[in-house]
Amino acid sequence: MVRIVVIDDHAILIQGIKKLIESEPGLEFVGGVTDGREGLRLIKEKKPDIAVVDITMPRLNGLDTAKLINKVSPGTRTILLTMHKENPYVIEALNAGVHGYVVKSQTGGDLLRAIQEVSQDRVYLSPGISRIVLEAYRNKDAPTDAELTVREREVLQLIAEGNKTKQVAVLLGISTKTAESHRTRIMTKLDIHETAGLVRYAIRRGLISP
């Protein structure tokens, strides 16, 4: 039995995927949450075989959730569910260690195929995505913010979502001084020195929605 957790900020989508999973023999829905951080706690507790994760979520996006899943439950394979077909998202997802990349505009059957492939330790990409990967390889494309740590990306996302430094500190359970240090390092690394610039950057990188 393949055990599956779903993390998506739209509860109605979780319910739809739950029904899809329950309709397929050999698959078991073991939980769904609407927040990346809650998802990490659920995965740490349940240790599912597969996590289906939305790429665009508040507080902790799907790309960084995927990276952290690898740490809290190395045996869990991640499938990203997203509207994004653009090159940077796909390449960054693969660099984050995901096993599947499914575009939401595809049918439910596409997600089921992804689950079956990934459960057999294969990589699955929605139709049309393979071409993007090949082109990126030929062009030697790579994420431009690879030098940011996962924690710095978390801070960047929270800042871009409109949180002040003290709020960031509370949300991450760190001191205000530490949050400010992260903010300073982010601006230095990216050579962006105002909040508006960080917001634009976060949108381009898919950390938040426009």
C-alpha positions as CSV (number, residue, x, y, z in Angstrom):
1,M,0.0,0.0,0.0
2,V,1.4,3.4,-1.0
3,R,0.7,5.9,1.7
4,I,0.3,9.5,0.6
5,V,0.1,13.0,2.3
6,V,-1.2,16.1,0.5
7,I,0.0,19.6,1.3
8,D,-1.9,22.4,-0.5
9,D,-3.2,25.8,0.8
10,H,-6.6,25.0,-0.9
11,A,-8.6,22.6,1.3
12,I,-11.0,21.9,-1.5
13,L,-8.1,20.7,-3.7
14,I,-6.9,18.4,-0.9
15,Q,-10.4,16.9,-0.7
16,G,-10.4,16.3,-4.5
17,I,-7.0,14.6,-4.4
18,K,-8.1,12.5,-1.4
19,K,-11.1,11.2,-3.4
20,L,-8.8,10.5,-6.4
21,I,-6.4,8.6,-4.2
22,E,-9.1,6.6,-2.5
23,S,-10.6,5.6,-5.8
24,E,-7.3,3.9,-6.8
25,P,-6.5,0.4,-5.4
26,G,-3.1,0.2,-3.7
27,L,-3.1,3.9,-2.6
28,E,-3.9,5.2,0.8
29,F,-4.6,8.9,1.8
30,V,-3.0,9.3,5.3
31,G,-3.5,13.1,5.8
32,G,-3.7,16.5,4.3
33,V,-2.9,20.0,5.6
34,T,-2.9,23.5,4.1
35,D,0.4,24.8,5.4
36,G,4.0,23.7,4.6
37,R,5.1,23.8,8.2
38,E,2.1,21.7,9.4
39,G,2.9,19.4,6.5
40,L,6.4,18.8,7.7
41,R,5.1,17.9,11.2
42,L,2.6,15.5,9.6
43,I,5.2,13.9,7.4
44,K,7.6,13.5,10.4
45,E,4.8,11.8,12.3
46,K,3.3,9.6,9.5
47,K,6.4,8.9,7.4
48,P,4.4,8.5,4.1
49,D,5.8,7.0,1.0
50,I,4.8,10.1,-1.1
51,A,4.1,13.7,-0.4
52,V,2.1,15.7,-2.9
53,V,3.0,19.4,-2.4
54,D,1.7,22.6,-3.9
55,I,4.6,24.8,-5.1
56,T,3.0,28.2,-4.1
57,M,2.0,28.3,-0.4
58,P,2.2,31.1,2.2
59,R,4.8,31.0,5.0
60,L,6.8,28.1,3.4
61,N,6.7,27.4,-0.3
62,G,6.7,24.0,-1.9
63,L,10.3,24.1,-3.1
64,D,11.6,24.6,0.4
65,T,9.1,22.2,1.9
66,A,10.5,19.6,-0.4
67,K,14.0,20.2,0.7
68,L,13.0,19.9,4.3
69,I,11.0,16.7,3.7
70,N,14.3,15.1,2.6
71,K,15.7,15.9,6.0
72,V,12.7,14.9,8.3
73,S,11.7,11.8,6.3
74,P,14.3,10.7,3.8
75,G,12.2,7.8,2.7
76,T,9.3,10.1,1.5
77,R,9.3,11.0,-2.2
78,T,7.9,14.4,-3.2
79,I,5.7,15.3,-6.1
80,L,5.2,19.0,-6.7
81,L,1.8,20.1,-7.9
82,T,1.9,23.5,-9.6
83,M,0.6,25.9,-12.3
84,H,4.1,26.8,-13.2
85,K,5.7,25.5,-16.4
86,E,8.5,28.1,-16.5
87,N,12.1,26.9,-16.7
88,P,13.4,28.2,-13.3
89,Y,10.6,26.5,-11.3
90,V,11.2,23.1,-13.0
91,I,15.0,23.2,-12.6
92,E,14.9,24.4,-9.1
93,A,12.3,21.7,-8.2
94,L,14.7,19.0,-9.5
95,N,17.6,20.5,-7.7
96,A,15.4,20.4,-4.5
97,G,15.2,16.6,-4.9
98,V,11.6,16.2,-6.0
99,H,10.7,13.0,-7.8
100,G,7.6,14.3,-9.7
101,Y,6.5,17.6,-11.2
102,V,2.8,17.7,-12.1
103,V,1.1,20.7,-13.8
104,K,-2.3,21.4,-12.3
105,S,-3.8,22.0,-15.8
106,Q,-3.3,18.3,-16.5
107,T,-6.0,15.7,-15.6
108,G,-6.3,13.7,-12.4
109,G,-4.9,10.8,-14.3
110,D,-1.6,12.6,-14.7
111,L,-1.3,12.8,-11.0
112,L,-2.1,9.2,-10.6
113,R,0.5,8.3,-13.2
114,A,3.0,10.4,-11.3
115,I,2.2,8.6,-8.0
116,Q,2.6,5.2,-9.6
117,E,5.9,6.1,-11.3
118,V,7.4,7.8,-8.2
119,S,6.3,4.9,-5.9
120,Q,8.5,2.8,-8.1
121,D,11.5,5.1,-7.5
122,R,11.2,6.8,-11.0
123,V,11.0,10.5,-11.8
124,Y,7.8,11.8,-13.4
125,L,7.4,15.0,-15.3
126,S,4.1,16.2,-16.8
127,P,3.9,16.2,-20.6
128,G,5.9,19.1,-22.0
129,I,8.1,19.5,-19.0
130,S,10.8,17.2,-20.3
131,R,11.5,19.6,-23.2
132,I,12.1,22.4,-20.6
133,V,14.6,20.3,-18.7
134,L,16.5,19.4,-21.9
135,E,16.7,23.0,-23.0
136,A,17.8,24.1,-19.5
137,Y,20.5,21.5,-19.6
138,R,21.7,22.6,-23.0
139,N,21.7,26.2,-21.8
140,K,23.3,25.3,-18.5
141,D,20.5,27.1,-16.7
142,A,20.5,27.1,-12.9
143,P,18.6,28.8,-10.1
144,T,20.1,32.3,-9.4
145,D,19.5,32.2,-5.7
146,A,21.2,28.8,-5.1
147,E,23.6,30.6,-2.7
148,L,20.7,31.3,-0.2
149,T,20.2,28.7,2.6
150,V,16.8,27.2,3.2
151,R,16.4,29.4,6.3
152,E,17.3,32.5,4.3
153,R,14.7,31.6,1.7
154,E,12.2,31.2,4.5
155,V,13.0,34.6,5.8
156,L,12.9,36.1,2.3
157,Q,9.5,34.6,1.6
158,L,8.1,35.9,4.9
159,I,9.5,39.4,4.3
160,A,8.0,39.4,0.8
161,E,4.7,38.4,2.2
162,G,4.7,41.7,4.2
163,N,6.0,40.5,7.6
164,K,8.1,42.9,9.6
165,T,11.4,41.6,11.2
166,K,9.8,41.0,14.6
167,Q,6.9,39.0,13.0
168,V,9.4,36.9,11.0
169,A,11.2,36.2,14.3
170,V,8.0,35.0,16.0
171,L,6.9,32.9,13.0
172,L,10.3,31.1,12.8
173,G,10.9,30.9,16.6
174,I,14.1,32.9,16.4
175,S,15.3,36.1,18.0
176,T,14.7,39.5,16.3
177,K,18.4,40.0,16.1
178,T,18.9,36.7,14.2
179,A,16.0,37.5,11.9
180,E,17.6,40.9,11.1
181,S,21.0,39.2,10.5
182,H,19.3,36.9,8.0
183,R,17.7,39.8,6.3
184,T,21.0,41.6,6.0
185,R,22.7,38.6,4.5
186,I,19.9,38.1,2.0
187,M,20.2,41.6,0.8
188,T,24.0,41.4,0.6
189,K,23.9,38.1,-1.3
190,L,21.3,39.2,-3.8
191,D,22.6,42.8,-4.0
192,I,19.0,44.0,-3.3
193,H,18.8,46.7,-0.7
194,E,15.1,47.6,-0.4
195,T,12.0,45.5,0.6
196,A,10.2,46.3,-2.7
197,G,13.1,44.7,-4.6
198,L,13.0,41.6,-2.4
199,V,9.2,41.3,-3.1
200,R,9.8,41.5,-6.9
201,Y,12.6,38.9,-6.6
202,A,10.5,36.5,-4.6
203,I,7.7,36.7,-7.2
204,R,10.2,36.0,-10.0
205,R,11.5,33.0,-8.1
206,G,8.1,31.6,-7.4
207,L,8.4,32.0,-3.6
208,I,5.1,34.1,-3.5
209,S,2.3,34.7,-6.0
210,P,2.0,38.1,-7.6
